[in-house]
Amino acid sequence: MTTQTASRYTAEYSKIETTLPGGSLPWLRALRSDALKQFSGCGFPSLREEEWRYTNVSGIEKNLFEPRLEPSDNQIDKDWLENYRLADCWQIVLVDGYYSAEFSVLAGLPENVTIKSLKESLEAGDGQIEPYLGKAVGIDEHSFVAFNTAWFTDGAYIRIPAKTVLDKPVQLLHVVTDPNRLAATRNLVIAESMAQAQVIETYVGVDQAYLSAAVTEVFVEPNADLTMIKLQCESEKAYHFGGTYVKQARDARFNHHNFAFGSLLARSDIHSDLSHGSECHLNGLYLGVKRQHLDNHTRINHLEPYGISRELYKGVLDGRARGVFQGRVVVAEDAQKTDSEMNNRNLLLSNDAEADTKPQLEIYADDVKCAHGVTVGQLDEKSVFYLQSRCVDEETARNMLTFAFANEMVTKITQKSLHDLVLAEVLKRFPQQGIMQDWL
């Protein structure tokens, strides 16, 4: 993309610069300033960039999405919001890019655990944030990261102390209530040594066009175990960029489940750097209908020996939808005894649907075990025929097989209320005939 759009956003930046959190912190002012220069010089990513060659973000040029100077005063339909609240979870809620104490639920949180507004922490001068913010991902990663770094208004700050095991998940609920708005959030998640926790990111919004730009930096310290789940079911008129960037210390374990269902155009980055003996599991499911464009970009960097990684992403595409998967595993020269597997499977339900998949292995060590596989195709006609031979009509047979293909990823969720929510979102996008809720 040309820098013309960037200049429009840069011109608007001066209107909000003084309201952004951390203005009294020299290190954060310098970080934002460098990010603004990076973004202004490059603009949004273009098709000329290899890692964006399948995703055209020029639709953002048609709107100048406006950041809010303060939290929204819109009335939220509480019944609607309740559909996305998860039972038996602590909840931190961000509305139009700002923390909402009204909707957050943090009662009973252990005293030594931090779950709070990033903005409030920065304005209080919390010295524990500086060593982490901007360290899991640099502003030169790509323009959306630089954009988020300059523009973010608030976010969640989550820290689980050493040897602490949370007995229930933390839900980070992002809500957009205004059309044509920019909700730019920055989240920081730290699991200290031997801690164990689960964090669930949920993105929802009104049925209008808007832009969500969220970056989550994650630090999993030695022997810690962190599971993160992302459910993106935003408006089908919205634009979404979400990046999760992870630093894993020695023997750290990180699991990520990514469910991409909403938005007109969505891009999701999951990148992790593994240390000695680290383990990383990435799972994903993207369901595209109509003219949706869903892009998934993963990168696993094995930097030291004995790392283990497993990756399975599945896509189901109907109508004129387009799904993109770019998975990259890099094994450094010193990362001997690495064990890595990556798979991407795509199911096309329409002749007009499209799947672009690009798995990559870059191996610079000589004592490793690495593999990858890709499939793109339609339903197996032999399987359809088998079900028909058991008195199932053709349409129902196809619905059942399609659901079974996607449901493999849903069954990986162990938290019941989240499993039920994801399952409900999946069923919204599949024909109901032949699929009974009480079977599942």
N, C-alpha and C positions, 0 to 999 in steps of 0.2 A: 504494500500500500504506500502511496505517496505520503510525504510529511504534511500535506495540506490539512488533513484531518487532525494530525497531531497538533498543528499550530492552533486550530480552533479550540481544542481542549486546553492547550497551554495558555491561551489567552484568558480562558475562564478560570484557570488555576489561581490567579492573583486574587480572585474574589473570595476564595475559601482558605487560602494559605494560612492566614492568621488564626483560623478557627480549628485547624487540624491539631490532634493531640501531640504532645511532646514538643511544643514550640519553644519551651524553655530549656530543652536539652540540646546542647551543641552537637553531640554525636548523631542525634536523630535529625536535626536540621541539615547537617552535612549529608546524611544518607538520603534524605528526601531530595535535596538539591541535586545530587549526583544522578538520582533516578529520573528526575525531571529532565535533565540535560540528555540522558540516554534516550528517553522516550521521544523528546522533541527532535532529536537528531535522526531517529530511525522510523518513527511512526509505528502504527500497528503492523504486525507480521504480514508479509505478502506471499503470494504463490511462488515467488522466486526463491524463497528460503526452503531448503530441502525438507525440514521438519514441519513445514506448513504447506507443502505442495498440493495436498488434497483438500485443504480447507481455506475457503475464501471468506475473509471477515469484512469484506467491503460493505456489507449491509449495515455495519455500524456507522458508515459515512452518512447514511440517510438521516440519522438522528444524532443530535448532540445530547447524549444522556447526561443529565444534570445531577451532580452530587448534592445532597442535602446539607445545609449549614447547621442543622440541629435535628434532633429526633422528630419523626413524623407525628402529627396530631390526628392522623386518620383513625377512625374507629374501626377496629379489627373485629370481624365476625368471629366471635369466640367459638361458636358451634363449628364453623369451618376449620378454625385453628385446632380445635380439639381432635379433629381427624388425624392430625399429624403428631400430636403429643403421644409419647410412648409411656406406657405404664411402668412403674417400678424403676424410674430413672431420675437422676438429678438433671435439671434442665437449665441451660443458659440460652436466652432468646435474644436475637438481634433483629430489630425491626428497621428496615430501610438503612441498614448499615450502622445502627447504634444499639447498644445494650439496653434492654428493657427489664428493669427490676420488677415491673408489674407482672410480667408473664413468666419470668424465670422462677424456678423452684429449686432452692438450694438448702432447704431445711434438713437437718440431720447430717449434714456433711461433716466428716471428721475434721477436727480443728486444725490438723496439720496439713490438710489438703487445700490447695488454692484453686478456686474456680471463680473468676471475676472478669470484669471488663478490662480489656487491654488499655483502653483510653484512660480509665481511672488509675490504673497502675502506673502508666507513664506520667500522668499529671501529678501523682504522689511522689514521683522521683524514685520509683523502685529500681534499685541498682542491680537487681538480679536479671533484668531483661536485656540490658545492653550486650552481655556476652553471647546472647542467642539470636536476637532479632537481626535478620539479614545474613546469618551465618550458614543456614542450611541451603539457601539458594541466593545467588548473586543477581544484581540488576542486569547483568549482561547475559543471563540465561535466555531471555527473549523479551520483547517489548511489553507483553502483558504483565510480566513480573515487575519491570520498571514502572509501568503505569500504576500497578497496585501499590508499590512502595511509596510513590509520591502522593497518591490520592487517598489511601485508606483512612477511614474516619474512626473506626473502632474495631473490635474483634474480641475474641475470647483468649484469656490467659489461664492455662490449665497446667498445674504442676503437682505431680504425685510424688511424695517424698520417698526416700529409700526404704525398702522393705515393707512398703504399704501395699495392701491388696484391697482394692475397692470391691465391695460386695454387690454393687449394681452399676450399670453403665452411666455415662454422662452423655446426655443428648445436647448437641449444639444445633439449635433450630434457627435457620436464616429465613426471614420473612420479608417480602417486598410488597408494599401496599399501594405504591404510587406508580402510575404510568409514566413512561419516559424518564425514569430515574436511574441513576447510577448508585448501586450499593457496593461499595468497595470495602472489604473487610480483610483484616490480617489476624490470623490465629496462631498462637504459640502453645505447643503441647510438649511437656517435658516429663518423661517417666524416669525417675532417678534409679540408681542401682538396686536391682532385685525387686522393683515395684511391679505391680500387675494391675492393668486397667483396660477398660473398653470405652471408646469414644465414638459416638454416632453423629455424623453430620447430616442434617436434613435441610434441603433447599426447596422452598415453595414460594408462590407469589400469585398476585391477582392476574386475571386473564387479560393482560395488556402487554405492550412491548416495554421492556426495560433491560438493563444490563447488570448482571451480577458478576463481580470480579473478586474472587476470594483466593487468598494464598494462605496455606497452612504449613508452618514449619514445625517439624517433629524431631525430637531428640530422644532416642532410646538408649539409656546408659547401660553399663555392664550388667549382664544377666537379667535385665528387665524384660518384661513381656507385655507388649502393647498391641491391641487389636483396634483397628479403625474401620468404620463402615460409612460409606457415603451413599445417600439416597437423593438423587437429583430428579425431582418431578415438578419442575417449574412450568410456567405458562408456555404453551406452544407458540407464543408470539415473542418470547423473550430470547435474549442472548445470555450465554453463560460461559464464563471461564473459571475453572477451579483447578488449582495446583496444590499437590501435597508433596512436600520435599522432606526427605527423612535422612537423618544421620544415625546409624546404628553403631554402637560401641561393641567391644569384645563380648561375644556370646549373647548378644541381644537378639530378641525374637520380635519380629514385626509381621502382623497379618493385616491385609487390607482387602475389603470387599467393596466394589464400586458398581452401583446400579444407576445407569443413565437412561431415564425414561422421558424427561421433559425437554423443553426449549425448542425453538426453531433452529437454532444453531448452538451447539455446546462443544466445548473442548475440555478434556480432563487430563491433567498430567499427574502421574504418580512416579516419582523418582526416589530411589533409595541408594545410599552408599553403605556397603557392608564392610565391617572390620573382621578380625580374626574370629572364626567360628560363628559368625552371625548367621541368622536364618531369616528368610523373607518369603512370604507367601502372598501373591497377588491374584485375586479373583475378580472377574467383572462380567456384567451382563448389560448389553445395550439393546433397547427395543425402539426401532424407528418406524414411524407411520407417516402417511401423507408426504410432505416435503421436508421432513426433519433431516438435519445433518448432525450426526453424533461422532465426534472424533475422540479417540482414546490414545494417549501417548504414554508409554511406560519406559522406564530406564532403570536397570539394576546394575550398579557398579560393584563388582567384586574387587576390592582393593587389597585384601589380605587373604592368607590361606584358610582352607577348611570351611569356606562359606557354602551355604545351601540356599538355593532359591527355586521356587516353583511358581508357575504362572499359567492361569487358564482364563481366557476371555471368550465369551460367546456373544454373538450378535444375531438378532432376528429383525429382518427388514421387509417392510411391506410398502405398497403404493409406490411413490417415487422417492422414498427415503434413501439416504446414503449413510453408510457406516464406515468408519475409518479405524484401523488398528495399526499403530506403529510401535512395535515392541523391540527393545534393544537391550541386550545383555553384553556388558563389557567385562572381560576378565583380564586384570592387570598382570604384568609380568611376574610379580611376586605372589600372585594369588593361586599358588599350587593347591591341588586337592579340591578344587572347586567342583561342586555338583549342582548343575543347573538344568532345568527343563522349562520350555515355553511352548504353549499351544494356543492357537486362535481358531475358532470354528464359527462359521457363518451360515445362516439359513436364509435363503431368499424366497419370499412368498409371492413375489410379483416379478414379471419380466422387466419392469421398469426400475426395480430396486437395484442398488449397487453397493458392493462391498469392496473396499480397497484395503489390502492388508500387506504389511511390510515387516516381517520378522527379521531381526538382525542379530548375529553373534559376532563379536569381536574378541578374539582369543589371542592373548599374548603370552600365555603360559603353556607348558607342554605336558603337564600331568593333571588333566582335568577330565570331567565327564559332563558334556554339554549336548543338548539336543533341542530341536524345535520342530513344530509341525503346524500346518495350516490347511484348513478345508473351507471351500466356498461351494455351496450347491443348494439344490432344492430337496424336498422331501423324497425319501426312498420309496419308489413306487411299489417295491416288493412288500414293504411294511404296510403301506396303505392297503394293498391287495389282501395281506394276511388278516388285517382287522375286518375288511369287508367279508372275508370268508367266515368270520365269526359273527355275522349278522349285524355289523356296524356299517351305517351308510357312509358314503365316501366323504362328505363334508365333515361329519363328526370324526371320522378316522383322521383326517388331516388336522383338525383342531386338537385332537388328543395327542398326536405325535408332535405337533408344534409346541404345545404346552409342556410335554415331557422333556423336550430339548432344553427349554428355558428353565424348567423347574429344578434341574440339577444344581443350578447356582443358588436358587432360593433356599433349598434344603440345607445349604451350608450355614445358614443363620441359626444360631441356637437360642437367641433371645426371643421369647414368644411374641411379645407385642410388636417387635420389629418384623419378625417373620410374617405375621398376619398383615401388617401394613404393606410390605413389599409384595406379598402374594396378591393383595387386593389391587395394587397398582398394575401388576402383571395381567390380572384378569380383565382389567379395564381395556387393555390393549389387544385382547384376544377375543374372538367370537365365543360367546358363552355356551353355544350348543355343544352338548357332549361332555361338558366339564362341570361337575357338581362340587360345590364348595365343601360339602360334608365328606367328600372323599379324601380331602387333603389335610 
